[in-house]
Amino acid sequence: IDVMVVGGISFGEVVDLLSSAEDQLAREINVVVYPAAEFKQKVKSGHHFVKNVLAGEKIFLIGGDSELSRLVE
């Protein structure tokens, strides 16, 4: 399972928060964390991974398309 987080939280904090979900799912959760400014830069530069995420199907855990659209602008 892949999870991308955009915001003001550290990678370690996200990993800690998701550890119980990994245990319950009995699957590894792969996490990528970007501060908003870095995410915007990666969108602007056409970063391959970010571009694929934006083009693909998404399940929002927090937020939604409107928040993502504001970040991408």
ChimeraX attribute file (.defattr): number of C-alpha atoms within 10 A of each C-alpha:
attribute: neighborCount
match mode: 1-to-1
recipient: residues
	/A:1	9
	/A:2	8
	/A:3	15
	/A:4	16
	/A:5	19
	/A:6	16
	/A:7	13
	/A:8	10
	/A:9	12
	/A:10	14
	/A:11	14
	/A:12	11
	/A:13	9
	/A:14	16
	/A:15	17
	/A:16	11
	/A:17	11
	/A:18	16
	/A:19	13
	/A:20	11
	/A:21	14
	/A:22	15
	/A:23	11
	/A:24	8
	/A:25	11
	/A:26	9
	/A:27	10
	/A:28	13
	/A:29	16
	/A:30	12
	/A:31	15
	/A:32	14
	/A:33	19
	/A:34	17
	/A:35	13
	/A:36	15
	/A:37	12
	/A:38	13
	/A:39	19
	/A:40	18
	/A:41	12
	/A:42	17
	/A:43	18
	/A:44	13
	/A:45	11
	/A:46	12
	/A:47	12
	/A:48	10
	/A:49	11
	/A:50	17
	/A:51	14
	/A:52	11
	/A:53	11
	/A:54	13
	/A:55	9
	/A:56	8
	/A:57	8
	/A:58	12
	/A:59	9
	/A:60	12
	/A:61	9
	/A:62	7
	/A:63	9
	/A:64	11
	/A:65	11
	/A:66	9
	/A:67	10
	/A:68	13
	/A:69	10
	/A:70	9
	/A:71	14
	/A:72	15
	/A:73	8
